[in-house]
Amino acid sequence: MRYDLIVKSGKVVFGDEVRVADIAISGGVISAIAESIDEPARQIVNAEGQYVMPGMIDTHVHICEPGRTEWEGFLSGTKALAAGGTTSYVDMPLNALPATVDKAALHLKIQAAKGKNYVDYALYGGLVPGNLGKLAELAEEGVVAFKCFMSTCGSDIPNDFKNVDNYTLYNGMKKLAELGAILSIHAEDANLTDRLGEEMVKQGKTTAADYVNSRPVFAEVEAVKRALYFGKKTGCKLHFVHISSAEAVEEIVKAREEGQDVTLESCPHYFTMTTDDFERIGPVAKCAPPLRSDEEQAKLWDTLLEGKIDMLTSDHSPCPPEMKHSSSNNIFEVWGGITGCQNNVDLMFDEAVRKRGLPVTDFVRMIAANPAKRFGLSQKGEIAVSKDADLILVDDTQSYAVAKEDLYYRHQHSPYIGRTIHCRVTKTFVRGHLVFDLYQGIVGKPIGQWITNNKAVSARKL
């Protein structure tokens, strides 16, 4: 048999072990795995000494196309994802215009994405005030989950995203429970954070530390507990995004142990930067929830090493550089979002696996297996025969400093610029196609495909 590709002699990360093996690929899927595969192939890649992992599935990415492509588009965003070792992502329903809150907006996004993705992609639908009657059509058209904000979001621009009130949250959960759909939640109490922020600004307290103090841990925990209670009453499947505190993690884990269908994610920035770093780096490190203190970060690390965090995501939330600037040095005025998806895998491998001893199998579960399982991406997330050949090669003997000129984002700003990372993604394969090589850069044309867990939609593919 002649294979399309054989990846030879890598340290292959399986579900429960790491062993040196060859991987043969044909037609975009893994055809064979063995200690040695000697059959001919059109291409052979020597992975000796490197880890071979399933590519990251980043389930929290904000691509701002259509409508705000000047912030980030599919082409630039997915180049960064590919360079960072991500082979699939799920695009959030906000920051694009119109927001993806009904079938018409979803179709606009699907059309905008065609032919522009270097990696495979799935899409979110939104839960916002006024679209309870649109949730079923979004599910039928192929979104893999729904997203809502409990904190204030959006703008006065028509068709922008809006945060939910308690009525919308509760009734949205009831409807999504009927549909068997997952609701992903940004959990911060809007009343608390808005009022605390207003008080800070009135008092002239507009520094990074003041912003952090306006969004305290208890505002996250209160929102998590309220959403969990609504979820318990409705039977809705829940997923909490970008959790920043150990206390919130523990509340979610407790609910799961009591029988709720709930998962959670956190992001590299909460493990690698603190409030002190935010003050030093400046506006490019502003996000919501905010970066926490050294003490809170240490407690969050404990939860990760104890296996309580289900998945790692980037929450890549880009914007033009002028939106990260305030003429009055008021941090409350600048955009709250971190541009970071190009450094997910290497940064967290360095910090979690190399420095803190997290088993590499646990790391792969967080970046690939768990996201695939939770969001129904059945062909993704593991290295196994018949699965998509979404593979990355990771060299943990290489070090590099993050440099602006190496970033593929539309706007080359990131809080990680200047940081030295002791690990490097060297190749990224999407369904057996090489899309990134450390020495060649981005390879070929965009080959990413829209994926959905809806079999009817998969068959007809808009």
N, C-alpha and C positions, 0 to 999 in steps of 0.2 A: 504494500500500500504506500502511496506517496502522500505525505501530509503537506499542508500549507506551511506549517511552522512547527519547529521543535525548540522548546526552551530547555536547555540541558544543564544539569548538575547544580541547580540552585537549591538553597535551603527552603524547601517549600513548606508554607504554613498551612496546615490543615486544621480541622476543627478542634482537635485535641492533641496534636503533636506537630513537631517540625522534623522533617527528614529530607535528606538529599534525594532528589528524584528528577526524572525527565518528564516534561509535559508536551504531548503532541496535540496539535490543533488542526481541525479541518472545518471549513464552512462556518467559521466564526465560533465554534464550540469546542470544548475539550473532548478529544477523541480517545486519548489513552494517557495513563499515568503509570510509570514503572521506574524501577531503579535505573534501567538503561533502555533506551529506545534507539535501535540501530537502523530502522527503516529510512528510506530517503525522504527528504523534505525540500520544498522550494527555498526555505530559509531556515537556518539554524542560529540560535542565539545562545552564546555561552554565558550562563548566569553564575558560574562558580564563585563561591565566596559571598554571594549576595542573597538576601531574602527574596523569595518569590511569594507575593501575597495577592489575594483578591484585591482589586482596586477599591478605593474608598467609595462608599455611597454617601454622598453629602446630602442629607435630607433637609437642609436649611440654607437655601441660596436665594438671593434677591437679584434676578436679572431684570432690568428695568425696561425691557422692550416688550411691546410697543409703547410709545408715548413719552418715555424718558430715556431713550437710547443714549442720549448725551451723558447719562450717569454711568450706565454699563449696558452693553449689548450682548447678544448671544455669542458673537464671534470672539470678542475680547474676553468675556467672562469664562467661556469654556476653554479657551487657550490656557488661562490661568489655572483652571481646574485640572486640565490634563497635565500641565507641568508640575502640579502638586500631587499627582498620584490619584486623582479622583477619576473614576470611569463612568459613574452615573450620578445624577443629582436630582433633587426635587425642587422645582422652582416655586417660590412663595407667590401668593395672589396679590401682593401689594408692591408698591413703588412703580409698577407699570401703570399706564393710563390707556384705557380704563382698567380699573382693578378687576381681577378675575372673580366676579361675583354672580355671573349668570352665563348662560350658554353662548350668547353672542360675544361676550368678552373673551370667553375661553377659546372660541373659534378664531378670534383675532390673534390671540397669543399663539395658537397652534400654527396658523399661517405665517406669522412673523418668525417663528422658530425654524421653519423648514429650510434645510440646506445651510444652516449657520452654526450647528453644534459640532464640536469636536468630540464630545462624549455623549452618552445616552442620557435621556432626561424624562422625568415624569412631572406632572403638574398638580398643584394644589388648587382647590376652590376656597373661596372666602365665606365666612359667616359674619354678616354685618347687619345693622338695623335695616329692616325692610326687605331682606331677601330670603326669608324663611320659605317662601313658595318657590324659590329657585334652586334649593339644595338638591332636590331629586334630579333635576335635569343636569346639574353639574356632575352628579354621581353617574348618571346614565351615559354622559359624554366622556367619561374616562379619568376624572381626577382621582388621585389615590388617597387623598385625605383632605380635611378642611382646616382652616386656620382662623383664629380670632384673637383679638387684642382685648385684654381687660384694662390695660393702661390707655391713656389718650394717644391717638395716632391720627394720621391723615391731615388734610388741609381743607380749605374752602373751595378748592378746584373741583369742578363737576366730575363725577365718576371716580374720585379718589377713595381710598379705603377708609373705613371708620371703625372705631372700637365699639364693642358691644355694651349694652346695659344689662342689668340682671334679667330682665324679661327676655331679651333676645338670647342671652346665654342659656337660660333654662329651657326655653322653647326650642332653641336650636339643638340643644342636646337631645331633647325628646325626639325631634325629627331625625337626627342623625342616628340615634339608637334604632329607630325603625328601619333605616337604610343600612344598618350594620357598618357605618362609616366611623372613622377615627376623627376626633376633634383635637387639633394641636393648639395649645394655648400659650400666649404670652401673659404670664401671671404677675402683674403688679397692680395694686389697688390705685385706680385713677384718682379718686378723691384725695387720698393721702398724698400721692406724689405731686399732683397738681397744686394743692394748697401749700404743701411744704416748699415747693419750688417758687411759688408766688411770694411767700414770706421771705425767702432767701434774697430774691431780687429786690424787693422793697427795702431790705436792710442793707443793700449794697454788697451782699455776699455772693459773688459771682465767679469764684474760683473752682477748680476741679474738685477740691475737697468739699466745697459747698454743694456742688451738684450731687456728689456721692451721698452726702448727708440728707439730701432731699429725696432720695430713693433708698431708704433703709431696708435692711434685711426683712424686718417685720412686715413691710409693705408687700414683699414677695410672698412671704409665708402666709399672710392673711388671704391673699388672692388664691394661692394654691389650695388652702383649706376650704375656701368657699366653692371653688370649682370642683374639688373632690366631692363635696357634699351634694352639689347639683348632679354630678356624675353618678353618685350612689343612688340618688332618687330616680334618675332617668334610665340608668343602665347603659349610658353612653360610654364608648371606648375613648379613653383620653391619652394624650401625649403632651407632656410639658416641655416646652422649648427653652433653650439657653438658661437652665437653672444655675444660679450663681452662689447659692448658699447651702451649707450642709444641713441646716435646719429644714429647709424646703425639701431637700433630698429625703430626709428621714420621714417627713410627713407622707411623701409619695410612696416610699417603700412600705411604710406601715399600712397604708390603704391597700396596696397590692397584696400584702400578707393577709389582709382581712377579706380578700376575694375580689377586689376591683380590678378591672382590666385597664391597667394604666402603666405607661412607660415614661421615661424622661431622658433628656439629652443635656449635655453641657458643651462648652466650647473651649478651644485652646486658650483664648485670651484670659479666661478666668483662672487658668492654672499657671499662666506664664507672666502675667502682669498684675500689679496691685495698684491701690490708690496712689501710693507714692510714685509709681511709674507713670501713672496718668498725669500727675502734676509735672513730672519731668518732661514727658514726651509731648504733652499738649493735646489739642483738639482731635488729632487723628486717633487717639485712644479713647474717645468718648463713645459709650454704648449704653444700652438699656436692656436689662438691669446693668448698673455700673460695675466697674472693677472694684473689688473689695479690699479690705485690709489684709496685711500679712497674716494675721491670726485667722481671719475667715478663710483665706486661701488655703492655709494649712489644714483646716478642718475639711474643706472641700476635697483636697487631695486624699485625705483618709477615706472618704466615701468612695472615691474612684478606685483606690487600691483594695478596698473591701468588696468590690464588685457590685456596688449599688447604683452606678451610673450605666444606663443601657447603651448609650451611643454618644459619639463625639461628632459634632457638626461645626461648620464654620460660622454660621450666621453672617455670611458675606453680604454686607450692606453698603455698597459703594455710593459715592456722590462726587460731583465736581469739586476741585480744591477750594473754590471760593465759598462753598457751603461749610467748609471746615475753618472758616475765618470769621472773627468778630472784630469790627473796628473799635469797639469799646471794651475788648477783652472780657466779654461776658460769655462764659462757657455755656450758659443756658441757650444762647442764640444759635449755636452751631449744630450741624447735623449730628445726630447720635447713631452712628453705625461704623463698624470696623471693616476695613477692606483686608481680608485675610485668607481667602480660600487657597491661595497658592502655597501656603506653608502649613497646611493641616497635618499631613502624614509625617513629614520629617521632623517638625517641631515637637509633636507629641510623642513620636517614637523616641526621640532624644530624651525628653523630659520624663516620660513614664517608663519606658522599657530600659533604656541605657542607664539613667540616673537613679531610678527608684525601684528597679527590679520587677516591674509588671511583666508577667509572662506574655510573650509575643502572641500566643494564641488568644489571650484575653484582649489584647490590643486589637487584633483582627476581628474579634467578635464585636467590639465597639464601633469600628469604622466600616464594617462590611456585613457580617452575618446578621447581626441584630437589626440594622436598618432594612435589609432585604426582607427579613421575616416579618417585621412589624408592618411594613407598607406593601406587602404582597408582591414583591418583585422576585418572582419564583425562579427566574433564570440567573439571578445575580447573587453575589455575596459569599461564594465559597468556591474553592478549587476542587472540582469533582467532575467525573465524566458526564457529559451531556449538558453541563452548565456553560453559560457564555464564557468565552475566553477573555475575561476582563482581568488582566494581570498587571501588576507593577513590580519592578525590580528596585530593591532598596539596599543601598550600601551603607552600613553603619560604621564604616571605617573612614568615610569622607567627612570633611568639615568645610563649611563655607559661611561667608557673611552675606546676609540678605542685602542686595543692592538695588537701588531704584531702577537702574537700567535693565535689570533682569526680569522685572515684573511685567506681566502681560495684561494687567488691568487697563481699562480705558484711561484711567487717571492713576499715575504711578505714585500713589501715596499709601503708606502702611505703617502701623506702629512697630513693625518688626524690622524696618530698615536699620542696618547697622548691627543687628543681632547675629551672633555666630551660632550656627546650628551644627551639631555633630552627627549628622546623618543626612543622606541625600537620596531622593528618588532619581533613578538613572534612566528608566524607561517606563512608558505607560502604553499598554495595549488595550484597545476596546474591541471586543469580539475578534481578537486575533490580529487586528490592524494596529501597527505602530503609529501612535499619534504624538508621542513626545519622546525625544532622545536627548540626554543631557548635552551631547556635543552637537547635535543637529538642530536642536530646538523643536518647534512644532513641525510635524511631518505630514505632508499630504494635504488633502482637502477635508472639509468637515464631513464626517461619516456618522455622526451621532443620530440616533433614532429615538422617536417618541415611544415610551413604554407606558403601559397601563396594566393594572390588575383586573380590568374589565374585559373579559374574553370577547364579548360582542363587539366592543370598540376595537380591540386588537385585530379582529378579523376584517373590519372594514377600513380602519386607519384613515381618518379624515384627510 
